[in-house]
Each structure stands twice: as C-alpha cells, then as structure tokens.
Amino acid sequence: MSILEMAAQVFMQKTTGGENLNSSSVASALGNLLPSSGSDVDIAALVEKFGASGLTSAVGSWLGGGDNTPIGASEITSALGAENISSFANNLGIDANTASTGLADMLPDLINNNSSGGSLLGSLNGIDGVMDIAKKLF
C-alpha cells in the first residue's frame, strides 16, 4: 500500500463523516494537497513544511519513538494554507474545519508510521539529506 493510500484510509477513519467518503477521492485530494514525489507523498518535504511553519517540536515527536505531540486544525491550516485546505475540503464535499481537524489527527500518525522509527534516511538521500533538514528544523 502506498503512503497516499494509507493516508486516505487513516483520514477517513479519523474524520467525522469519513465513512461517507470514497477512498480514491480522498487519495486524489490528498495527492493535490500534500507534497509529492512521483505518485506518492513526500514525507521528507512534508516534515520540512511543518518544521518551517514553527512546528519543530511537534515534528520531532512524530519522528521519535515516543508519543506524538498533537496539533490543532489551525496549525494545519497555517502550515498547508487556508486556500489549499479549502480546496481539499471542497473536493471531498466537507467543510474546511472538518478537513483540517481530520488532517491534524491523521498527519502525525502518517509521518510517525512512515519514518522508520524516526529515520528518514531513505527518503532524504542518506545522512546528508537528514543534516540539511535538521539545519532547517533546529
């Protein structure tokens, strides 16, 4: 299962009314919203985006082995952009608040589950890529 397909499934599970959504529609909408690499979500670019939005501490917890620090809908909207969240929500036929709340519930788990125990080495071109991201986050 691709990261995008996994994201769609988790979003539907964590979103009020998500059981009424179509998995392929959610995957398509997420593909338009989240940074991508080819046909899948670029976890490294997503981590960088959240770090650049002032969520460094939260992102660190998602990459670490402990509990994930939760974030709110407003932080998701700030990090991804209100227009982008609105477009995502419109594509799914839900309101922007429901969309941002679902994303806030889903994205920490998505990053945590796809960072191989906190390691993004594979998707960041080895240690040099990790160091570049670390400089930007901390």
VOVO-911477 format. One record per atom (N, C-alpha, C): z, y, x; residue in three letters. Coordinates in steps of 0.1 Angstrom, whole numbers, plus 5000, padded with zeros to 4 digits. Each point is the difference from the previous one (the first is absolute). Example, Ala and Ser with C-alpha at 12.3 -4.5 7.8 and 13.67 -1.06 7.14 Angstrom:
2
507849435132ALA/500050124991ALA/500050125009ALA/499350114996SER/500050115009SER/500850114992SER/
// end
This chain:
138
500049885009MET/500050124991MET/500050125009MET/499250104997SER/499950125008SER/501250094997SER/500250105008ILE/501150094998ILE/499850084987ILE/498750044998LEU/499750074988LEU/500349924987LEU/499749875000GLU/500249924989GLU/501549984998GLU/500849995011MET/501449985000MET/500650134994MET/499550125005ALA/500550134995ALA/499850014985ALA/498849964995ALA/499850014986ALA/500949914992ALA/500349885004GLN/500949914993GLN/501450065000GLN/500550055011VAL/501350055001VAL/500150134992VAL/499050095000PHE/500050124992PHE/500149964985PHE/499349904996MET/500049964986MET/501449954996MET/500749935009GLN/501349944997GLN/501150115000GLN/499850105008LYS/501050115001LYS/499850124991LYS/498950004993THR/499750124992THR/500249974985THR/500750094994THR/500249994985THR/498650004993THR/499849904992GLY/498749984994GLY/499049935009GLY/500449965012GLY/499149945009GLY/499349874995GLY/500749934991GLU/499549884995GLU/498750024992GLU/499850134996ASN/498850034992ASN/498850055009ASN/500250005013LEU/499050045009LEU/499249885005LEU/498850035004ASN/499149905006ASN/500150005015ASN/500249885006SER/500249995014SER/498850065009SER/498849984995SER/498950055008SER/499950154999SER/500350054988SER/500050154998SER/501150075009SER/501249935000VAL/501050065009VAL/499649995014VAL/499549895005ALA/499549995014ALA/499050105003ALA/499050024991SER/499050115002SER/500650145001SER/500950034991ALA/500750135000ALA/500850025013ALA/500749895004LEU/500850015012LEU/499150015012LEU/498949945000GLY/499050015011GLY/499550145002GLY/499950074989ASN/499650145000ASN/501150105004ASN/501349964998LEU/501150085003LEU/500649985014LEU/500149885005LEU/500649975012LEU/499050005012LEU/500550035012PRO/499150005012PRO/499549855001PRO/498749995004SER/499449875001SER/499449985013SER/499949875004SER/499249965012SER/499149894995SER/498850034999GLY/499049904994GLY/500349994985GLY/500349894995SER/500249984986SER/501549974997SER/500950035009ASP/501449984998ASP/500850125003ASP/501350004996VAL/500950115003VAL/500350005015VAL/500050125006ASP/500350025014ASP/501550045000ASP/500849905003ILE/501550025000ILE/500450105010ILE/499449995012ALA/500350105011ALA/499850144996ALA/498850024993ALA/499750144996ALA/501050044989ALA/500349914991LEU/501050034989LEU/501450045006LEU/500449925010VAL/501350035007VAL/499950145006VAL/498950035007GLU/499850135006GLU/500150114990GLU/499349984988LYS/500050104990LYS/501450034995LYS/500849904997PHE/501450024996PHE/500850065010PHE/499849965013GLY/500850075011GLY/499750145001GLY/498750044998ALA/499650145001ALA/500550084988ALA/500449934990SER/500550074988SER/501550025000SER/500649975011GLY/501450025002GLY/500949884995GLY/499349884999LEU/500749884995LEU/500349915012LEU/500250055012THR/500149925012THR/501249904998THR/501150044996SER/501249914999SER/499749894990SER/499450034988ALA/499749904990ALA/499049905006ALA/498950055006VAL/499049925006VAL/500649905011VAL/500950055008GLY/500749925010GLY/500749884993GLY/500650034989SER/500749894993SER/499149904994SER/498850044996TRP/499049914995TRP/499449915011TRP/500050055012LEU/499549925011LEU/501049915006LEU/501350044998GLY/501149925006GLY/500349884992GLY/501049935004GLY/500449884994GLY/501150014989GLY/500550124998GLY/501150024990GLY/499450044987GLY/500950064992ASP/499650044987ASP/499050125001ASP/499150014990ASN/499150114999ASN/500650124994ASN/499950115006THR/500550134994THR/499050034989THR/500650024988PRO/499150044989PRO/499550145001PRO/498950034994ILE/499550144999ILE/499750024985ILE/499950134997GLY/499750044986GLY/498650034997GLY/499750014987ALA/498750044996ALA/499550135005ALA/500950095002SER/499650135005SER/499649995015SER/500649915007GLU/499749985014GLU/498649945002GLU/499749904991ILE/498749944999ILE/498950104997ILE/500350094991THR/499150104996THR/499750105011THR/501150035007SER/499850095012SER/499249945011SER/500349875003ALA/499349935011ALA/498649974997ALA/499749974987LEU/498649954997LEU/499250114993LEU/500750114995GLY/499350114994GLY/500049994985GLY/500350104993ALA/500150004986ALA/498749974993ALA/498950065005GLU/498749974995GLU/499649865001GLU/500349945012ASN/499749865002ASN/500849914991ASN/501350034998ILE/500849924990ILE/499550014986ILE/499650134996SER/499450024987SER/498849924998SER/499150005010SER/498749934999SER/500349844999SER/500949965008PHE/500449865000PHE/500649964986PHE/500850084994ALA/500649984987ALA/498950004989ALA/499150105001ASN/498950014990ASN/499249875000ASN/499749955012ASN/499249885002ASN/500649884993ASN/501350004999LEU/500849894994LEU/500450024986LEU/499850134995GLY/500450034987GLY/501550014998GLY/500750045010ILE/501450025000ILE/500350155004ILE/501250044997ASP/500450145004ASP/500350005015ASP/499950125006ALA/500350025014ALA/501449965004ALA/501050034992ASN/501449975003ASN/500149845001ASN/499549934990THR/500049865001THR/499349945012THR/498950065004ALA/499349965012ALA/500850035012ALA/500550125002SER/500850035012SER/501349925001SER/500649974989THR/501249925000THR/499749855004THR/498949954994GLY/499649875004GLY/499649995015GLY/499350105005LEU/499750005014LEU/501250015009LEU/501050084996ALA/501350025007ALA/500749865001ALA/499949924989ASP/500749875000ASP/499249905008ASP/498750015000MET/499149905007MET/499850025015MET/499750125004LEU/499650035014LEU/501049965010LEU/501350024999PRO/500949965010PRO/499949845002PRO/500049934989ASP/499949855001ASP/498649965007ASP/499050074996LEU/498749975005LEU/499950025016LEU/500650115004ILE/500050035015ILE/500949905007ILE/501249974994ASN/500949915005ASN/499449865002ASN/499449954989ASN/499549875000ASN/498749985009ASN/499450115004ASN/498849995008ASN/500150065013ASN/501250025005SER/500250055013SER/500649895010SER/499949884996SER/500449895009SER/501350025006SER/501150014992GLY/501350025006GLY/500250145007GLY/499250104995GLY/500150135006GLY/499050035010GLY/499149905003SER/499050025010SER/498650024994SER/499450115004LEU/498750034996LEU/499049985012LEU/500449925009LEU/499149995012LEU/498649964997LEU/499849914992GLY/498649954997GLY/499250114994GLY/500550084991SER/499250104993SER/500050135007SER/500750015011LEU/500150135007LEU/499449995014LEU/499249905003ASN/499449985013ASN/501049985011ASN/501049924998GLY/501049975010GLY/501050115002GLY/500749995011ILE/501150085003ILE/499650155002ILE/498850035004ASP/499550145002ASP/499950064986ASP/499549934990GLY/500050064986GLY/501450024995GLY/500949915002VAL/501350014996VAL/500750135006VAL/499750025012MET/500650115007MET/499450134994MET/498850004997ASP/499450124994ASP/500650034987ASP/500249904991ILE/500750024988ILE/501450055002ILE/500749935009ALA/501450045002ALA/500250145004ALA/499150055009LYS/500050145004LYS/499950094988LYS/499249974990LYS/499850084988LYS/501249994991LYS/500649884999LEU/501149984991LEU/501350065005LEU/500349995012PHE/501350045006PHE/499850115009PHE/
// end
